Amino acid sequence: MRSQKPTRTIVDSAQDVNNDAYASWLFKIKLEAGASTDELPDAAAYKKLVG
């Protein structure tokens, strides 16, 4: 997987991540051929993991 450049919006207004983390993002990840996101946790599972 490779990360892409941060969005211009987030660079210009970083406070948006704190206001609505699910509407904003810091970087885009491009999966390589054959890669899958099936085993990544959803928001609820991640919240349970990190508290």
N, C-alpha and C positions, 0 to 999 in steps of 0.2 A: 504494500500500500504506500502511496505517495501523498504527501500533503501539498496543497496548492497555496497560492498567495492568500493572505487575509482579505476579506471583503473591504472595499473602499468605505462602505457605510460604517463598519465597525471601527475602522481607523479614524474616521472623522468624528464619531460619537460613541466612544467606548462605554459610556454610562448605560447605553441601551442593553448591554449584557446583564447588568444588575437589575434593570427595570423589567425585562422579560427575556430570560435566558433561552426559552424555547423558540422565540421569534427571531433571535439574533444568533449568529455563530461566528467563531473566531477564524476558522479555516475549513476548507473543504478537503475531504479525503477521497482520492480516486483509487478504487480497488483494482488490483491487478487481475488479469484474466484468471478465472477459476476460483478467485477468492469469494468468500461468503460472509454475510453479516448475521447469519442464523444464530450463532452462539453469543452474540452481544446482548447485554441486558437491556431491557426497556427502562423507562424512567422510574417506574415503581421499584423494580429490582435493584437498580443502581442506588436509589435513595435508601433502600433497606441495607445495602452493602456499606455505604459510607455514613449512614446515620443521619 
